Amino acid sequence: MPLTIFAGLSVVLMGLHGDLWLADRLYAMEGHAWNLQTGYLTQDLLHASGRQASKDMWFTLALMVGISLLVRQARQWRRPLVYLLLATALSTAAVGLLKRWTNVDCPWDLLRYGGDNAYYGLFMHRPSILGHAKCFPAGHASAGYAWIALYFFFLSTRPRWRWWGLGFALGLGAIFGVAQQLRGAHFLSHDLWALMICWLIALALYLLMLGHRQKGQWVEAAP
């Protein structure tokens, strides 16, 4: 079902130019300029501080993994924590690598929105004279969506909490993504693809590391 929804939205946003339709309205709402590009809420709080907060969460998780390796009483959490550490790291890394390969402009780079470049979609040839672009998928949104692995972490440890984990990741990724769209840094499809990449990596690692185990084998299920 997620793949079907993803494919349908991708067609609407990229094939039928839903991206441009939405960005046009955001751009007009801001007075035909990306006035929120350097705003305190969008740039300082949600972009810079939000990115640092996500990094701090990951380093805290790495510390928890270290504790699980050293403390005997915490060993039952070891594999789920390692899974969460790897899933979040690989998700953001995969998005970062794709940004270097896809060669797609940010909205603020486009003539349509006050920039210098013509619009070229993901599957269109972009002339090399324009230089290399690194705006697709959305890296900042992936800092939130990477935590979608919490759904599978809790599915393996505390199943009743899995929807809270999913909601946290979706909410955080959406907040980061909307902030970047308001700044002119990304189209909505950039966030959509970041979400799906994070979901697929989290799912694949879950199947490899935790999915074949009986529920509650790693950590005793909550009553």
Short mmCIF file of the C-alpha atoms (twelve columns), coordinates in Angstrom:
data_MODEL
# 
_entry.id   MODEL 
# 
loop_
_atom_site.group_PDB 
_atom_site.id 
_atom_site.type_symbol 
_atom_site.label_atom_id 
_atom_site.label_alt_id 
_atom_site.label_comp_id 
_atom_site.label_asym_id 
_atom_site.label_seq_id 
_atom_site.Cartn_x 
_atom_site.Cartn_y 
_atom_site.Cartn_z 
_atom_site.pdbx_PDB_model_num 
ATOM 1   C CA . MET A 1   0.000  0.000   0.000   1 
ATOM 2   C CA . PRO A 2   2.751  2.562   0.785   1 
ATOM 3   C CA . LEU A 3   4.365  1.896   -2.605  1 
ATOM 4   C CA . THR A 4   1.040  2.346   -4.396  1 
ATOM 5   C CA . ILE A 5   0.391  5.652   -2.640  1 
ATOM 6   C CA . PHE A 6   3.964  6.749   -3.343  1 
ATOM 7   C CA . ALA A 7   3.671  5.946   -7.049  1 
ATOM 8   C CA . GLY A 8   0.354  7.774   -7.366  1 
ATOM 9   C CA . LEU A 9   1.591  10.887  -5.584  1 
ATOM 10  C CA . SER A 10  4.795  10.886  -7.623  1 
ATOM 11  C CA . VAL A 11  2.765  10.934  -10.834 1 
ATOM 12  C CA . VAL A 12  0.644  13.824  -9.572  1 
ATOM 13  C CA . LEU A 13  3.545  15.869  -8.216  1 
ATOM 14  C CA . MET A 14  6.203  15.216  -10.850 1 
ATOM 15  C CA . GLY A 15  4.355  14.027  -13.944 1 
ATOM 16  C CA . LEU A 16  1.352  16.358  -13.674 1 
ATOM 17  C CA . HIS A 17  3.382  19.240  -12.182 1 
ATOM 18  C CA . GLY A 18  1.710  19.267  -8.796  1 
ATOM 19  C CA . ASP A 19  5.073  20.352  -7.408  1 
ATOM 20  C CA . LEU A 20  5.015  23.544  -9.425  1 
ATOM 21  C CA . TRP A 21  1.364  24.194  -8.618  1 
ATOM 22  C CA . LEU A 22  2.043  24.066  -4.869  1 
ATOM 23  C CA . ALA A 23  5.339  25.973  -5.052  1 
ATOM 24  C CA . ASP A 24  3.663  28.698  -7.128  1 
ATOM 25  C CA . ARG A 25  1.177  29.286  -4.337  1 
ATOM 26  C CA . LEU A 26  3.774  29.253  -1.573  1 
ATOM 27  C CA . TYR A 27  5.913  31.693  -3.564  1 
ATOM 28  C CA . ALA A 28  2.946  34.007  -4.159  1 
ATOM 29  C CA . MET A 29  1.900  33.760  -0.504  1 
ATOM 30  C CA . GLU A 30  5.328  35.079  0.496   1 
ATOM 31  C CA . GLY A 31  5.061  38.062  -1.849  1 
ATOM 32  C CA . HIS A 32  6.723  36.455  -4.886  1 
ATOM 33  C CA . ALA A 33  9.976  36.017  -2.984  1 
ATOM 34  C CA . TRP A 34  11.217 33.348  -0.600  1 
ATOM 35  C CA . ASN A 35  10.924 35.677  2.380   1 
ATOM 36  C CA . LEU A 36  11.057 32.764  4.822   1 
ATOM 37  C CA . GLN A 37  14.372 31.537  3.463   1 
ATOM 38  C CA . THR A 38  16.235 33.256  6.289   1 
ATOM 39  C CA . GLY A 39  13.405 33.457  8.834   1 
ATOM 40  C CA . TYR A 40  14.061 32.554  12.448  1 
ATOM 41  C CA . LEU A 41  11.419 29.814  12.583  1 
ATOM 42  C CA . THR A 42  12.205 28.203  9.237   1 
ATOM 43  C CA . GLN A 43  15.982 28.679  9.028   1 
ATOM 44  C CA . ASP A 44  17.328 29.014  12.564  1 
ATOM 45  C CA . LEU A 45  14.894 26.851  14.525  1 
ATOM 46  C CA . LEU A 46  13.523 24.192  12.191  1 
ATOM 47  C CA . HIS A 47  16.463 23.903  9.806   1 
ATOM 48  C CA . ALA A 48  19.673 24.548  11.739  1 
ATOM 49  C CA . SER A 49  18.525 23.628  15.260  1 
ATOM 50  C CA . GLY A 50  16.299 20.825  13.998  1 
ATOM 51  C CA . ARG A 51  19.177 19.236  12.121  1 
ATOM 52  C CA . GLN A 52  21.368 19.433  15.200  1 
ATOM 53  C CA . ALA A 53  18.623 17.946  17.376  1 
ATOM 54  C CA . SER A 54  18.333 14.968  15.035  1 
ATOM 55  C CA . LYS A 55  22.105 14.466  15.200  1 
ATOM 56  C CA . ASP A 56  21.987 14.662  19.001  1 
ATOM 57  C CA . MET A 57  19.277 11.997  19.048  1 
ATOM 58  C CA . TRP A 58  21.461 9.731   16.913  1 
ATOM 59  C CA . PHE A 59  24.526 10.192  19.132  1 
ATOM 60  C CA . THR A 60  22.380 9.494   22.205  1 
ATOM 61  C CA . LEU A 61  21.221 6.313   20.484  1 
ATOM 62  C CA . ALA A 62  24.847 5.362   19.768  1 
ATOM 63  C CA . LEU A 63  25.587 5.819   23.480  1 
ATOM 64  C CA . MET A 64  22.678 3.522   24.337  1 
ATOM 65  C CA . VAL A 65  24.072 0.903   21.965  1 
ATOM 66  C CA . GLY A 66  27.416 1.173   23.746  1 
ATOM 67  C CA . ILE A 67  25.733 0.711   27.113  1 
ATOM 68  C CA . SER A 68  23.900 -2.361  25.834  1 
ATOM 69  C CA . LEU A 69  27.265 -3.840  24.847  1 
ATOM 70  C CA . LEU A 70  28.797 -3.235  28.261  1 
ATOM 71  C CA . VAL A 71  25.930 -3.764  30.693  1 
ATOM 72  C CA . ARG A 72  24.715 -7.321  30.983  1 
ATOM 73  C CA . GLN A 73  21.226 -6.323  32.108  1 
ATOM 74  C CA . ALA A 74  20.748 -4.324  28.905  1 
ATOM 75  C CA . ARG A 75  21.879 -6.993  26.469  1 
ATOM 76  C CA . GLN A 76  18.285 -7.868  25.458  1 
ATOM 77  C CA . TRP A 77  18.015 -4.389  23.928  1 
ATOM 78  C CA . ARG A 78  21.230 -4.736  21.933  1 
ATOM 79  C CA . ARG A 79  19.963 -5.959  18.594  1 
ATOM 80  C CA . PRO A 80  16.912 -3.654  18.399  1 
ATOM 81  C CA . LEU A 81  19.098 -0.669  19.296  1 
ATOM 82  C CA . VAL A 82  21.723 -1.614  16.725  1 
ATOM 83  C CA . TYR A 83  18.907 -1.961  14.182  1 
ATOM 84  C CA . LEU A 84  17.629 1.538   14.991  1 
ATOM 85  C CA . LEU A 85  21.136 2.997   14.837  1 
ATOM 86  C CA . LEU A 86  21.849 1.445   11.441  1 
ATOM 87  C CA . ALA A 87  18.441 2.232   9.946   1 
ATOM 88  C CA . THR A 88  18.577 5.919   10.803  1 
ATOM 89  C CA . ALA A 89  22.189 6.272   9.663   1 
ATOM 90  C CA . LEU A 90  21.685 4.411   6.370   1 
ATOM 91  C CA . SER A 91  18.488 6.316   5.587   1 
ATOM 92  C CA . THR A 92  20.075 9.743   5.851   1 
ATOM 93  C CA . ALA A 93  23.220 8.524   4.088   1 
ATOM 94  C CA . ALA A 94  21.225 7.082   1.180   1 
ATOM 95  C CA . VAL A 95  19.318 10.329  0.708   1 
ATOM 96  C CA . GLY A 96  22.563 12.278  0.873   1 
ATOM 97  C CA . LEU A 97  24.176 10.106  -1.788  1 
ATOM 98  C CA . LEU A 98  21.168 10.379  -4.082  1 
ATOM 99  C CA . LYS A 99  21.244 14.170  -3.785  1 
ATOM 100 C CA . ARG A 100 24.708 14.089  -5.339  1 
ATOM 101 C CA . TRP A 101 23.602 11.835  -8.203  1 
ATOM 102 C CA . THR A 102 20.151 13.091  -9.264  1 
ATOM 103 C CA . ASN A 103 21.239 16.601  -10.342 1 
ATOM 104 C CA . VAL A 104 17.956 18.404  -9.555  1 
ATOM 105 C CA . ASP A 105 17.620 22.105  -8.705  1 
ATOM 106 C CA . CYS A 106 16.011 23.639  -5.643  1 
ATOM 107 C CA . PRO A 107 12.976 25.865  -6.318  1 
ATOM 108 C CA . TRP A 108 14.955 28.965  -5.317  1 
ATOM 109 C CA . ASP A 109 17.420 28.224  -8.163  1 
ATOM 110 C CA . LEU A 110 14.730 28.388  -10.849 1 
ATOM 111 C CA . LEU A 111 13.836 31.317  -13.090 1 
ATOM 112 C CA . ARG A 112 10.220 30.719  -12.171 1 
ATOM 113 C CA . TYR A 113 11.028 31.681  -8.586  1 
ATOM 114 C CA . GLY A 114 13.621 34.392  -9.010  1 
ATOM 115 C CA . GLY A 115 16.624 32.143  -9.688  1 
ATOM 116 C CA . ASP A 116 18.799 31.680  -12.763 1 
ATOM 117 C CA . ASN A 117 17.975 28.195  -14.099 1 
ATOM 118 C CA . ALA A 118 15.203 26.737  -16.212 1 
ATOM 119 C CA . TYR A 119 13.173 23.897  -14.711 1 
ATOM 120 C CA . TYR A 120 14.324 20.348  -15.451 1 
ATOM 121 C CA . GLY A 121 12.510 17.401  -13.902 1 
ATOM 122 C CA . LEU A 122 14.136 14.318  -12.405 1 
ATOM 123 C CA . PHE A 123 14.061 12.343  -15.654 1 
ATOM 124 C CA . MET A 124 14.933 15.239  -17.951 1 
ATOM 125 C CA . HIS A 125 18.412 15.972  -19.282 1 
ATOM 126 C CA . ARG A 126 19.878 18.976  -17.470 1 
ATOM 127 C CA . PRO A 127 22.658 20.774  -19.401 1 
ATOM 128 C CA . SER A 128 26.049 20.478  -17.736 1 
ATOM 129 C CA . ILE A 129 26.648 24.184  -18.253 1 
ATOM 130 C CA . LEU A 130 24.237 24.824  -15.381 1 
ATOM 131 C CA . GLY A 131 26.567 23.135  -12.913 1 
ATOM 132 C CA . HIS A 132 25.651 20.277  -10.607 1 
ATOM 133 C CA . ALA A 133 22.521 20.578  -8.438  1 
ATOM 134 C CA . LYS A 134 21.998 18.715  -5.154  1 
ATOM 135 C CA . CYS A 135 18.387 19.218  -4.096  1 
ATOM 136 C CA . PHE A 136 16.664 15.851  -4.619  1 
ATOM 137 C CA . PRO A 137 15.602 14.028  -2.462  1 
ATOM 138 C CA . ALA A 138 15.107 16.230  0.599   1 
ATOM 139 C CA . GLY A 139 18.015 15.785  2.984   1 
ATOM 140 C CA . HIS A 140 16.573 17.765  5.878   1 
ATOM 141 C CA . ALA A 141 13.234 15.952  5.777   1 
ATOM 142 C CA . SER A 142 15.127 12.657  5.892   1 
ATOM 143 C CA . ALA A 143 16.560 13.709  9.273   1 
ATOM 144 C CA . GLY A 144 13.008 13.331  10.544  1 
ATOM 145 C CA . TYR A 145 11.726 10.510  8.355   1 
ATOM 146 C CA . ALA A 146 14.756 8.347   9.187   1 
ATOM 147 C CA . TRP A 147 13.156 7.798   12.590  1 
ATOM 148 C CA . ILE A 148 10.366 5.872   10.910  1 
ATOM 149 C CA . ALA A 149 12.523 2.932   11.993  1 
ATOM 150 C CA . LEU A 150 11.006 3.531   15.451  1 
ATOM 151 C CA . TYR A 151 7.885  1.784   14.170  1 
ATOM 152 C CA . PHE A 152 9.830  -1.426  13.558  1 
ATOM 153 C CA . PHE A 153 11.925 -0.970  16.700  1 
ATOM 154 C CA . PHE A 154 8.804  -0.873  18.843  1 
ATOM 155 C CA . LEU A 155 7.150  -3.621  16.774  1 
ATOM 156 C CA . SER A 156 9.994  -5.848  17.932  1 
ATOM 157 C CA . THR A 157 10.128 -4.622  21.528  1 
ATOM 158 C CA . ARG A 158 6.951  -2.842  22.650  1 
ATOM 159 C CA . PRO A 159 4.332  -3.446  19.924  1 
ATOM 160 C CA . ARG A 160 1.749  -1.161  21.540  1 
ATOM 161 C CA . TRP A 161 4.073  1.780   21.078  1 
ATOM 162 C CA . ARG A 162 4.808  1.268   17.381  1 
ATOM 163 C CA . TRP A 163 2.176  3.760   16.181  1 
ATOM 164 C CA . TRP A 164 3.581  6.422   18.503  1 
ATOM 165 C CA . GLY A 165 6.994  5.839   16.955  1 
ATOM 166 C CA . LEU A 166 5.546  6.077   13.455  1 
ATOM 167 C CA . GLY A 167 3.609  9.232   14.305  1 
ATOM 168 C CA . PHE A 168 6.692  10.887  15.779  1 
ATOM 169 C CA . ALA A 169 8.773  10.199  12.662  1 
ATOM 170 C CA . LEU A 170 6.078  11.263  10.217  1 
ATOM 171 C CA . GLY A 171 5.364  14.413  12.198  1 
ATOM 172 C CA . LEU A 172 9.025  15.373  12.529  1 
ATOM 173 C CA . GLY A 173 9.757  14.718  8.859   1 
ATOM 174 C CA . ALA A 174 6.674  16.668  7.782   1 
ATOM 175 C CA . ILE A 175 7.613  19.670  9.937   1 
ATOM 176 C CA . PHE A 176 11.152 19.687  8.559   1 
ATOM 177 C CA . GLY A 177 9.844  19.226  5.020   1 
ATOM 178 C CA . VAL A 178 7.254  22.002  5.164   1 
ATOM 179 C CA . ALA A 179 9.828  24.389  6.620   1 
ATOM 180 C CA . GLN A 180 12.140 23.720  3.691   1 
ATOM 181 C CA . GLN A 181 9.336  24.145  1.164   1 
ATOM 182 C CA . LEU A 182 8.508  27.520  2.709   1 
ATOM 183 C CA . ARG A 183 12.177 28.481  2.332   1 
ATOM 184 C CA . GLY A 184 12.158 27.489  -1.345  1 
ATOM 185 C CA . ALA A 185 14.644 24.690  -0.743  1 
ATOM 186 C CA . HIS A 186 12.513 21.756  -1.921  1 
ATOM 187 C CA . PHE A 187 9.405  20.676  -3.769  1 
ATOM 188 C CA . LEU A 188 6.890  18.387  -2.076  1 
ATOM 189 C CA . SER A 189 8.019  15.422  -4.205  1 
ATOM 190 C CA . HIS A 190 11.520 15.784  -2.744  1 
ATOM 191 C CA . ASP A 191 10.050 15.091  0.698   1 
ATOM 192 C CA . LEU A 192 7.890  12.260  -0.600  1 
ATOM 193 C CA . TRP A 193 10.890 10.447  -2.053  1 
ATOM 194 C CA . ALA A 194 12.907 10.986  1.129   1 
ATOM 195 C CA . LEU A 195 10.060 9.419   3.114   1 
ATOM 196 C CA . MET A 196 9.840  6.383   0.862   1 
ATOM 197 C CA . ILE A 197 13.611 5.826   0.881   1 
ATOM 198 C CA . CYS A 198 13.634 5.925   4.678   1 
ATOM 199 C CA . TRP A 199 10.658 3.558   4.838   1 
ATOM 200 C CA . LEU A 200 12.176 1.012   2.468   1 
ATOM 201 C CA . ILE A 201 15.534 0.998   4.269   1 
ATOM 202 C CA . ALA A 202 13.863 0.646   7.667   1 
ATOM 203 C CA . LEU A 203 11.683 -2.191  6.368   1 
ATOM 204 C CA . ALA A 204 14.551 -4.028  4.677   1 
ATOM 205 C CA . LEU A 205 16.745 -3.869  7.768   1 
ATOM 206 C CA . TYR A 206 13.856 -4.975  9.954   1 
ATOM 207 C CA . LEU A 207 13.345 -8.065  7.817   1 
ATOM 208 C CA . LEU A 208 17.078 -8.812  7.929   1 
ATOM 209 C CA . MET A 209 17.682 -8.166  11.615  1 
ATOM 210 C CA . LEU A 210 14.437 -8.497  13.534  1 
ATOM 211 C CA . GLY A 211 11.541 -9.630  11.395  1 
ATOM 212 C CA . HIS A 212 12.292 -13.341 11.524  1 
ATOM 213 C CA . ARG A 213 12.287 -13.367 15.336  1 
ATOM 214 C CA . GLN A 214 9.305  -14.123 17.505  1 
ATOM 215 C CA . LYS A 215 7.645  -11.002 18.830  1 
ATOM 216 C CA . GLY A 216 9.091  -10.177 22.224  1 
ATOM 217 C CA . GLN A 217 12.135 -12.444 21.912  1 
ATOM 218 C CA . TRP A 218 14.547 -9.527  22.238  1 
ATOM 219 C CA . VAL A 219 12.666 -7.691  24.991  1 
ATOM 220 C CA . GLU A 220 9.845  -9.045  27.098  1 
ATOM 221 C CA . ALA A 221 6.597  -7.564  25.849  1 
ATOM 222 C CA . ALA A 222 4.843  -5.012  28.010  1 
ATOM 223 C CA . PRO A 223 1.792  -6.344  29.875  1 
# 
